[in-house]
Amino acid sequence: MSLYNDHTGHVAAKYIRNAVIIIILLLFALATIFPIYFMIISSFGDPVEAGAMSYSLIPTKISLDSYKFFFEYSEYSLRWLLNSLFVASVVTVSNVFFASMAGYAFSKIRFKGRTALFTLLLIAMMIPYQVTQVPLYILIVNIFQIQNTYSALILPGLVTVYNIFLAKQFMSSIPTEVLECAKIEGCNQFQVYFRIILPLSKTVLAVMAILTFMDSWNTFFWPFLVTNTMDMQTIQVGLKNFRFANTTYFAPMMAGATISALPMFILFFSLQKYFLKGVTVGAVKG
Amino acid sequence: MTQLAKPLKKRRIKGDGGWGYAFIAVALVVFAVFTAYPVVSAFIISFQDYKPLGSTFVGFDNYIDSFKDSLFWKSLVNTVVYTILTVPVALIISFGVAILILPLNKKLQTTFKAIYYLPAVASGVALSVVWLWIFDPMPTGILNQVLGFFGINNQNWLGSSSTSMFSLVLMSWLSSHGTSIIIYLAALLGIDDSYYEAAELDGASFIKKMWYIVIPCLKPTTLFLLVTGVIGSFQVFQNAYLMTGGGPDNATTMVGLLIFNNAFKYFEFGKAAAQSLVLALIIGVISLVQFKFWGKDVEY
């Protein structure tokens, strides 16, 4: 008994129906996957100017010359990847740590102004980023004067309201009795947080870490605004500059795009479960 | 038993006020400096002719100038057009796909979810690079080849003001809908079987079950995706910036991009701040209206 007819007694009918469904889904999958496929296949082409070339959808040869071209374009190509890795790692660790602490406080510790502060955070979450973009830029560049440093790339993202919200939502479901017990046993708040809250929140924190890392790795505009030398740029900014400097080099551009996306693909395939969980963890009302 | 459990549940750990502040200290400082202060500052800047050394107060000039600027109106229209063409289609696609995935077994469900989600992990810059070549205006361009197969003439996709907006819309249609598909599927799996059983006793068909059970049950999900989709679409500018730069002839200049250009191309910070606040207001009003009209009988 469900939305679909069970076709009880008609096994063949059920198989045919599912086969038709799978074919439709596969066709749609082809359409969504196509840009990625096209990117990877084309990146193995020769690094020649596009001119009158035609694109082939089936790889005719596999050559890594375009990757070499991308890395030789600038002495900083590798540095872009390392910058992205460094910034994303720091941002991820600090988010998991500080957001879980704040989430614990907002869900389980009673202190004055707690509700008011949390409401303030929620309201702030609805403000479009365009509003804060200009003042934030002025703050970093004119007031703190730290443009083109790792601090400028990292500080504004140290802990996001969204992650605090995520942590708070999850931790509210941890029974308070458990924490009471620990307190009676003589744990102070930090021990409760470290020994009970963190282990119990492992899954949600893993989801948070992965999504934060991906966001930070893929972010383009902020690093684009606050960096002005090649050695400080992240891979996304570097890729954009490479694109504008080599408008006709088709295969190397695809190689660059593949390089920027590859770490995320690897992460996705190895931690797929957490990625898919991450979608519903913040969205579906709990 | 229940009487005993209740007061226990309500009781929180007491006398830990100091710990509470200590735990939120870092988060609060980051929030105050990098979110709260910029928001307040945006209001102030929007009334100023901003100069790094000594801004002058200009009252509502930035707002008045914006509303007199035909480009601001054009960018608003572009944003609305883009939103109307992308958000409902995205909802329909994700709903349809989620319905189709539903009868499959768990393993196939996960596989398809992963496939549809995959493009979302690639960065916007990487995808824009790829789409730039798909939209290659030469007859050898991928999209032109596909359409040539159906006998449709060569198009200068991103370079002509008649097709550039459609190109961005097409790109959005074929981008990752994984997130909404997964959310819809989760909601579909949450519908209680007893509804269907009751409907089947009454001899309801697939279409009827769809109309009277599935669609009403998924209303909160649809509302959530609609509101977040519209909010996201009103802020969109990465694709426009990377693919067309807002051109040709400002045919793809969205509000988000206009604000970016005013701020970081022309360095008119005051004007950009004023326009960003107008955008925030518009987004707020639209979200509210959606909740009012759609959310009447939605429970949260």
Interface residues (C-beta under 8 A of the other chain):
Chain A: M1 S2 L3 Y4 N5 R17 N18 I21 I22 I24 L25 F28 A29 A31 T32 I33 F34 P35 I36 F38 M39 S42 A52 M53 S54 Y55 F98 A99 M101 A102 Y104 A105 F106 K108 I109 R110 F111 K112 R114 L117 L120 L121 A124 M126 I127 P128 Y129 Q130 V131 T132 Q133 V134 P135 L136 Y137 I138 L139 N142 L155 P156 L158 V159 V161 I164 T176 E177 L179 E180 K183 N188 Q189 F190 Y193 M214 W217 N218 F220 F221 L225 Q236 L239 K240 R243 F250 M253 M254 G256 A257 T258 S260 A261 M264 F265 L267 F268 Q272 F275 L276 V279 T280 A283 V284 K285
Chain B: L8 K9 R11 R12 I13 K14 D16 G17 G18 W19 G20 Y21 F23 I24 V26 A27 L28 V30 F31 V33 F34 T35 A36 Y37 P38 V39 S41 A42 I45 Y50 P52 I93 V97 I99 L100 I101 L102 P103 L104 L108 T110 F112 K113 A114 I115 Y116 Y117 L118 P119 V121 A122 S123 G124 V125 A126 L127 V129 V130 W131 L132 W133 I134 M138 T140 G141 I142 L174 S175 S176 H177 G178 T179 I182 I183 A186 A187 L188 G190 I191 D193 Y196 E197 E200 F206 K209 M210 I213 V214 P220 T221 F224 I231 F234 Q235 Q238 L242 G256 I259 F260 A263 F264 F269 A272 A273 S276 L277 L279 A280 I283 G284 S287 Y300
